[in-house]
Amino acid sequence: MNLYDLIIIGGGPAGVSAGVYAARKRLKTLLIAPEFGGQSIVSEGIENWIGTVKITGAELAENFKKHLQAYANDSVTIKEGEYVTDMSRTPLDTENAFKVLTDKGEYKSKTVLIATGASRRKLEIPGAKEFDNKGLTYCASCDGPLFAGQDVVVIGGGNAAFETSAQLLAYCKSVTLLNRSQNFRADEITIAKLKTNPKFKIITNALPKEIKGEQFVKSIIWEDAVTKENHEIQTPGIFVEIGLIPTTSFAKNILELNKIGQIPTDPRTQQTKVPGIWAAGDATDGLYHQNNIASGDAVKALEDIYLHLHVK
């Protein structure tokens, strides 16, 4: 069985950025990904990918693949359409190597970079599936500018919901945040800052019940958890921030994950607590998660991996 210098798991901005850098540094690399693109593959218009004014998620995914293939040459082998199912460490002569199992094979490497991202926790109420990407969105940084000058709704009560609200307040007419309970999971200082904005409104004990519309979203129905009364808000845009589900279950036997399944890393290097394993992007416990940040994380990790392999 071949021993790689590096196995990269993931085909989003983090995985591909690392793959391009690995190719340029001539590391013998294997990149494993179910598909290219990451979370924003569903977006109709991404306007914050640096160097590109506007691009669809599908086009960005295709560009990721083309960029990596253009540099891969003999250095990077691409296994598209494979899912990693488990990781372990196995002795190989006098050197420990990592064994990565997929649904189609088994591979060994000196180092591993996990860049598998996360999936958005979906809103599961009538109309949510029908209007997904038709006014209902899970990515404010991708789709927010489409709703400039309009009244929008954010669902959630954590830091991500308040950060999304802050971003939208820069160009939307108003932002109404619906939180399921009286209490918030966001930091007090973040909440306090937004409460002073006259365009921002918070509704607590608000249980989302239904998304209504025709071709696109027109309103959301929510129920008051205390009075049990239903209310309707007219809006063309609903931003859902009810949590991320990190794609990390395959690593639980070798890494200690935090309580929500993220991989703790050293932000200076992206190293995990297991020597030889790095992680980048939305799979990590980083404070902020966006395409550009994931890409930067991965480049940082790749530089550190190269030093680990070649500087003794």
Secondary structure as UniProt FT lines:
FT   STRAND          3..9
FT   HELIX           13..24
FT   TURN            25..26
FT   STRAND          29..33
FT   HELIX           39..42
FT   TURN            50..51
FT   HELIX           57..72
FT   TURN            73..75
FT   STRAND          76..80
FT   STRAND          84..92
FT   TURN            93..94
FT   STRAND          95..102
FT   STRAND          106..114
FT   STRAND          118..120
FT   TURN            126..131
FT   TURN            133..135
FT   STRAND          136..137
FT   HELIX           140..143
FT   HELIX           144..147
FT   TURN            148..149
FT   STRAND          151..155
FT   HELIX           159..169
FT   TURN            170..171
FT   STRAND          174..178
FT   HELIX           188..195
FT   TURN            198..199
FT   STRAND          200..203
FT   STRAND          206..213
FT   STRAND          217..224
FT   TURN            225..227
FT   STRAND          230..234
FT   STRAND          237..240
FT   STRAND          244..246
FT   HELIX           249..251
FT   TURN            252..254
FT   TURN            259..260
FT   TURN            267..269
FT   TURN            275..276
FT   STRAND          277..279
FT   HELIX           281..283
FT   HELIX           291..310
//
